[in-house]
Structures are given as C-alpha cells and as structure tokens.
C-alpha cells in the first residue's frame, strides 16, 4: 500500500500513513506539498529510529545541532546523532507548556521541527498547534495594517540572545502572510511604549491561541509529528503529573 495523506477536520493538520522506509523523490515531493498545505503532518506509529528521523527531517531542510542562540549554560538536554542533530526532550528537565514557536530568538529561526515520541504518559501529554496564517487573516483590518509595519524582539536573556523579526512574515513557499509573534519568546515591540507593547502583544497572543485556530494530537508511543515553524505555534499540555514523557526532535533550517 502506498503513502496516504488524510486531512484532519481542523484548520490545520493531516495524517500520513504507510511512510516507506526509504524516502524517494516522489514521496519527498508528496510530503513537501502536504506540509505546505496542512502545516502539521502526523505520522501515527511511524516508530522512527534516529537514522530515519534524520533522513525524514533532511527532506525539508538542513539539520543543525541543538538550538542556535541558546547560551551554553542552558543546554541541559541530551543530544544524539553524528553531530548532535537530535535533541532529546525529557519532561523531567523541561515542560514547554506555553504557546511558542521554536528558536525565534535566533537570527534565522528554523523552518520546521520533527518530533518522535519515545515514552508517553498513559493519560495526558497532548500537544496543540495553531495556524498563524489564520491568526493574521482573521485580525481586524486596522490591527492587520498596524502589525504589518512593526517588528518585535525575540529572546529571554540571559538564557538566549535577542533578535528582531517582522511581526508579519510572508511564507517563501505559499506566499501567504503569517503572524510571527509567540508568547514564549516575543518580548517587546521596539518603538512602542512598554504599556503599548505589552497591550498589543497580549492582544495578538490571545487572538492567535484561540481554539478555532488549533489542532490537538494525543500521542501514542512511536508517533511522530512535523510542523512548519514559519506559520505555526505549539503547546505541550502539562496534565500528566510525574509520568514519564520523552521525545526526540530534529530541527530543520533553510
């Protein structure tokens, strides 16, 4: 049976089944097209080992070691892969229960990430993703016009460096505009007063995080998920107490 891609009923997300062991050109093209259309791809029971996870991630970009821009004394996660391309995310060390987009504190944020679930709780531990195209498109016209011309600083010193990015970006593949701010890393809007900056960011965060813009995945061991970092945010739900939750991530750059 060949590769199948099934769109989910929410505003983003598709399920990919029958992923072959080897990613040939036709499979890569189908996955790339689906990724551009659906923003997040879910691979139930893909059971990716490190080599297959790296091979799949490499279809969509260059794999880099850990997170550029993260200060060395804050790199406490386990890494694997020939050059440290695989980051192990252990809930005993870190829980990303805040809406965020990966590594936006870097000068050039990644294009996407690929997670593989190794150990998951019996209950809870879902992940949500939001559609940042819709977050932009459903803003009122006056707010869209305002944020179109603004940039924002991303970073949390001393843990990370700080870089400035436009608050609205144009996707290089689809040509669609996306809101590019997130609660995890976006700190302030230069040129606005602190009160103005905080007020506008809080408005945008609340708008982007609305349930209407989201999809939710309930993990099983062996599942994988890959998302476009340029037009999504995500949130790991912290509702599983002391249960073990371990994933491995590769991050793709242009």
C-alpha positions in Angstrom: 0.0 0.0 0.0 1.3 3.4 -0.9 1.6 6.6 1.0 -1.7 8.1 2.2 -2.3 11.6 3.4 -5.6 12.4 5.1 -6.6 15.9 6.0 -7.9 16.5 9.5 -11.1 18.4 10.1 -9.5 21.2 12.0 -7.9 24.3 10.4 -4.5 22.6 10.1 -3.0 19.1 10.2 -3.0 15.9 8.2 -2.3 12.3 9.0 0.4 10.5 7.0 0.3 6.7 6.8 2.3 4.0 5.1 5.5 6.0 5.2 8.2 3.9 3.4 11.5 3.0 5.0 13.3 5.0 2.3 12.1 8.4 1.2 12.4 8.6 -2.6 11.9 11.7 -4.7 8.2 11.0 -5.3 7.5 10.5 -1.6 9.5 13.6 -0.7 7.6 15.7 -3.2 4.2 14.5 -1.8 5.3 15.2 1.7 6.6 18.6 0.9 3.3 19.5 -0.9 1.3 18.2 2.1 3.4 20.1 4.6 2.9 23.4 2.7 -0.9 22.8 2.6 -1.5 21.4 6.0 1.3 23.0 8.1 1.5 20.0 10.5 1.9 16.3 9.5 1.2 13.5 11.9 2.8 10.0 11.5 1.0 7.6 13.8 3.1 4.6 14.8 5.9 5.6 12.4 8.4 4.3 15.0 11.3 6.4 13.6 14.7 5.4 14.8 17.4 8.1 14.9 18.6 7.4 11.4 15.1 7.5 9.8 14.1 10.6 11.8 17.2 12.4 10.5 16.5 11.2 6.9 12.9 12.4 7.0 13.9 15.8 8.5 16.6 16.2 5.9 13.9 16.2 3.2 12.7 19.6 4.5 15.9 21.4 5.4 19.4 21.2 6.8 19.7 19.7 10.3 21.7 21.7 12.9 22.9 20.7 16.3 20.7 21.8 19.2 19.4 25.4 19.2 21.5 28.3 17.9 21.2 31.3 20.1 20.7 29.3 23.3 23.5 30.0 25.8 25.8 27.1 26.6 24.9 27.1 30.3 21.3 26.5 29.5 21.9 23.4 27.2 20.9 20.7 29.7 19.1 18.3 27.3 20.6 15.1 25.9 21.7 15.2 22.3 22.3 12.4 19.8 23.2 11.9 16.1 26.6 12.1 14.4 26.9 15.8 15.1 24.3 16.4 17.8 21.4 16.9 15.4 18.9 15.1 17.7 17.7 16.8 20.8 16.1 14.6 23.5 13.2 16.4 25.3 12.6 14.9 28.8 9.7 16.3 30.8 11.7 15.8 34.0 14.0 18.6 32.7 11.7 20.9 30.8 8.0 21.2 30.1 7.0 23.5 27.2 3.5 24.3 28.4 3.4 27.7 26.9 2.5 28.7 23.3 5.7 29.2 21.4 7.4 28.9 18.1 10.8 27.2 18.2 14.0 29.2 18.4 12.7 32.6 17.3 15.4 34.2 19.4 17.9 33.1 16.7 18.9 35.4 13.8 17.5 32.9 11.4 14.8 30.7 13.0 14.3 27.1 11.8 11.9 26.3 9.0 10.5 23.3 10.9 10.8 20.6 13.5 10.2 16.8 13.6 9.2 15.1 16.9 9.3 11.4 17.6 7.5 10.1 20.8 9.6 7.6 22.7 7.8 7.4 26.1 4.5 9.0 26.7 2.1 9.1 29.7 -0.9 6.7 29.7 -3.1 9.8 30.0 -2.5 13.4 29.0 0.6 15.0 27.5 -1.1 16.1 24.2 0.4 18.8 22.0 -1.5 21.6 20.3 -0.6 23.5 17.2 -2.0 26.8 16.0 -2.4 28.2 12.5 -0.6 31.5 12.2 -1.9 32.2 8.7 -5.4 32.3 10.1 -4.2 34.3 13.1 -3.2 37.0 10.7 -6.0 36.7 8.3 -8.7 36.9 10.9 -7.4 40.1 12.6 -9.5 43.2 12.0 -8.2 45.4 9.2 -6.9 48.2 11.4 -4.9 45.8 13.5 -3.6 44.0 10.4 -2.5 47.3 9.0 -0.8 48.2 12.3 1.2 45.0 12.7 2.2 44.8 9.0 4.6 47.6 9.6 6.1 46.5 13.0 8.9 44.3 14.2 9.3 42.6 17.6 12.3 41.5 19.7 12.5 37.8 20.5 14.6 36.3 23.3 14.9 35.8 27.1 18.3 36.9 28.3 20.4 35.5 29.9 19.1 32.2 28.6 19.1 33.3 24.9 20.3 36.0 22.7 17.9 38.6 21.3 16.9 39.2 17.6 14.3 41.3 15.9 11.9 39.9 13.3 8.9 41.4 11.4 5.7 40.7 13.2 4.2 39.6 9.9 6.2 37.3 7.6 5.5 36.0 4.1 6.0 32.3 3.6 8.6 31.7 0.9 6.7 28.6 -0.5 3.0 29.5 -0.2 3.2 33.3 -0.4 0.7 33.6 2.5 1.2 36.0 5.3 1.5 34.7 8.9 1.6 36.4 12.3 5.1 35.8 13.7 4.9 36.5 17.4 4.6 34.0 20.2 4.1 34.1 24.0 7.2 32.0 24.7 9.9 34.2 23.0 8.5 37.5 21.8 9.4 40.1 24.4 8.6 43.6 23.2 7.9 45.9 20.2 10.6 48.5 19.6 9.2 52.0 19.1 6.2 51.5 21.3 6.0 52.4 25.0 6.1 49.4 27.4 2.4 49.6 28.1 1.6 49.8 24.3 3.9 47.0 23.5 2.5 44.7 26.3 -1.0 45.5 25.4 -0.6 44.8 21.7 1.3 41.6 22.2 -1.2 40.3 24.7 -4.0 41.0 22.2 -2.2 39.2 19.4 -1.3 36.2 21.7 -4.9 35.8 22.8 -6.1 36.0 19.2 -3.6 33.5 17.8 -4.2 31.0 20.6 -8.0 30.7 20.1 -9.2 27.1 19.9 -10.6 27.8 16.4 -7.1 28.2 15.1 -5.7 24.9 16.6 -5.4 21.2 16.2 -4.6 18.7 19.1 -2.7 15.5 18.9 -3.0 12.7 21.5 0.3 10.9 21.4 1.0 7.1 21.4 4.5 5.6 21.6 6.0 5.6 18.2 4.0 8.6 16.8 5.8 11.4 15.0 4.8 14.9 14.1 6.4 17.5 11.9 5.4 21.2 11.6 6.3 24.3 9.7 7.8 26.7 12.2 7.2 29.7 9.9 3.4 29.6 10.2 2.6 27.7 13.4 3.0 27.8 17.2 2.7 24.8 19.5 1.9 24.0 23.2 2.7 20.8 25.2 -0.1 20.2 27.7 1.3 19.7 31.2 -1.5 17.5 32.6 0.3 14.2 33.3 1.8 14.7 36.8 5.0 12.8 37.4 4.6 10.4 34.4 7.5 10.0 32.1 7.4 11.8 28.7 10.4 11.6 26.4 10.6 12.7 22.8 13.4 13.2 20.3 13.5 16.3 18.0 15.3 17.2 14.9 15.2 20.8 13.7 15.4 21.9 10.1 16.9 25.1 8.7 16.8 26.6 5.2 
